Amino acid sequence: MLHLNLVGGEWVDGERRQNLNPARPDDVVSEYATADASTAKAAVAAARAAQPGWARHPVAARMELLDRVGTTILSRVDELAELLAREEGKLLAEARGEVTRAGQTFRYYAHQLLQPQGEVYASTRPDVHAEVRRRPLGVVGVITPWNYPLAIPAWKVAPALAYGNTVVLKPAELVTASAGELARIIADAGFPPGVFNLVIGSGRVVGEELLTSSDVDGVSFTGGTGTGMHVAQRCIAHGNKRFQLEMGGKNPLVVLDDADLDVAVRCALDGSFFSTGQRCTASSRLVVQRGIHDRFVAALAQRAAALRVGDPLDPASQLGPVVSAAQLDQNLGYVAVGKAEGASLVTGGDHSGQFMRPALFTGARNDMRIAREEIFGPVSAVIEVDDYDEALAVANDTRYGLSAGIVTTSLSAAERFKRDARAGIVSVNLPTAGTELHLPFGGTGESNHGPREQGGYARDFYTVLVTCYTGW
């Protein structure tokens, strides 16, 4: 299987590289062609040329094209899920869920086009009509990570196209097959040439073109915080283009003494370790009240140690491989850091090949690196606290603010946490990692910059407000 760049409706070759299966490194999932600077420039130029016509494209035709993409994805769930699982290492069941989510996202935004796209206001001046309209932002550069190789491109590309923008997508090089298949589906759906473009390559080459080009009006980025800050600086320096950043998280799950123990363990196990911990919404800090601490740790350690780590295509597997050797080295480095800082490793932290057993630390403090820095692997630290007030203070003591959760049977504590937790997503008696496509996604602090993603809120990034006055 070979995936090429898509530029102005044409498939463009480049230097060939291999896409390998993290579960079985001798398994070549696909080949892909990388883009150089000239290919990236051509993609931006194609998007710029196509944008005015696409913005005027009839709404009914736009709806049909987006719906066609979503329907095609949903008709190929099993095939695309297997491809995703092989290249990223996600369990096959999780991969099916992600593919389904991607298809539903395109269909959702097809129907969002029938929602009101502006507002009419009463003017304070006589014989004046006042209204607010929305125009497309223009050409949008989309830069996506490897952990959700189909869902995240879908929830950026679909609203961008729906609201009349043209797109240049740069996916992570670890997951080019999923992005390549999405590009084929969009191309086959019948979008005009240049409306959607795919360029595969490094951030230093392809990414920099999107950040610095005067023909790009906005950049939507999901990835690490350091890279996100670079994106912001480059966008401001080069035309003050609009940017949207979804970055890291160091998400707390608070467990109070009155929690249902089974619920607490289930939420922690899912949030901390499922998807191999490779989620920005993962529960990497478990803030546990003293009265339930020992029972919680014992039960969670037992459940974590029993997780079956194996090939993602094996239905018996409960945890897949770490996505790459570099990510595995980072994870193991943090396990060593946790030990050196004085935390106790209760279970896991070892590996065979790229398969890593989930690591659970106790005796952690919130000033330790394992409690402050995003690890992005199956590593979680338990921090013991005396009461709700201390738990809230620890939960909020982070430079991030993406997701936070609490497990409690107290309605009062739940409502207080929803009010006071400094996070963009707050969950009660549920894992911190659950989101839905019609609701806003994003955080505070160094987790987010710009309008929220997903749902009707996505239009706030992909459209520009224009206030219009008409006198008669």
Buried (B, 14 or more C-beta within 10 A) or exposed (E): EEBBBBBBBBBBEBEEBEBBBBBBEEEEBBBBBBBBEEBBBBBBBBBBBBBEEBBEBEEEEBBEBBBBBBBBBBEBBEEBBBBBBBBBBBBBEBBBBBBBBBBBBBBBBBEBBEEEBEEEEEBEEEEEBBBEEBBBBBBBBBBBBBBBBBBBBBBBBBBBBBBBBBBBBBBBBBBBBBBBBBBBBBBEBEBBBBBBBBBBBEBEBBBBBBBBBEBBBBBBBBBBBEBBBBBBEBBEEBBEBBBBBBBBBBBBBBBBBBBBBEBBBBBBBBBBBBBBBBBBBBBBBBBBBEBBBEEBBEBBBEBBEEBEBBBBBEEEBBBBBBBBEEBBEBBBEBBEBBBEBEBEBBBBBEBEEBBBBBBBBBBBBBEBBBBBBBBBBBBBBBBBBEEBEBBBEBBBBBEBBBBBBBBBEBEEBBEBBBEBBBBBBBBBBBBBBBBEBEEBBBBBBBBBBBBBBBBBBBBBBBBBEEEEEEEE
